Amino acid sequence: MIYTVSYVVTDSSHPGMMQNQDYPPEVGQRIRLGEREYEIIEVQELLPTRGDFAYLHATCRPITSEEEG
């Protein structure tokens, strides 16, 4: 399965991106976009799955330096 994921950042600290990947994003997962790390806070299906392709939207929030530990 190929997942086309639209990543959007809540505070506009990153312009977002589209990415093809072989695993679905999950709430709570941390990802790196550019120089910063973000946490996925919401995942929604954009279109119904077609064949081996799924189209998803993931909303992310920046991880603060306190959370990085």
SVG drawing of the C-alpha trace seen along z (x, -y; Angstrom):
<svg xmlns="http://www.w3.org/2000/svg" viewBox="-14 -30 31 33">
<polyline fill="none" stroke="black" stroke-width="0.4" points="0.0,0.0 1.2,-3.5 0.0,-6.3 0.0,-9.9 0.0,-12.1 -0.6,-15.8 1.2,-17.1 -0.1,-20.5 1.4,-22.3 -1.0,-24.1 1.2,-27.2 2.5,-27.8 6.1,-27.3 6.5,-25.0 4.7,-25.3 3.7,-21.6 4.4,-19.0 3.0,-16.1 4.8,-12.7 4.4,-9.2 5.2,-6.6 4.6,-2.9 3.0,-3.2 0.1,-5.3 0.7,-8.3 -0.6,-7.8 -1.7,-10.2 1.1,-10.7 3.8,-9.8 6.7,-12.3 8.0,-13.3 10.8,-15.6 9.8,-18.3 12.8,-20.4 14.8,-21.4 12.1,-20.8 10.2,-17.8 6.4,-17.7 3.8,-15.5 0.8,-14.2 -2.4,-15.3 -5.0,-14.2 -5.2,-11.9 -8.1,-12.0 -8.8,-10.2 -9.0,-12.6 -10.3,-10.2 -11.5,-6.6 -8.7,-4.1 -8.3,-3.1 -6.4,0.1 -3.0,-0.2 -3.3,-3.9 -4.6,-5.8 -4.9,-9.6 -4.5,-11.0 -4.2,-14.3 -2.1,-14.7 -2.3,-17.7 0.9,-18.3 2.0,-20.6 5.6,-21.6 7.3,-19.9 8.7,-22.4 12.2,-22.2 10.8,-21.2 9.1,-18.2 12.2,-17.1 13.8,-16.5"/>
</svg>
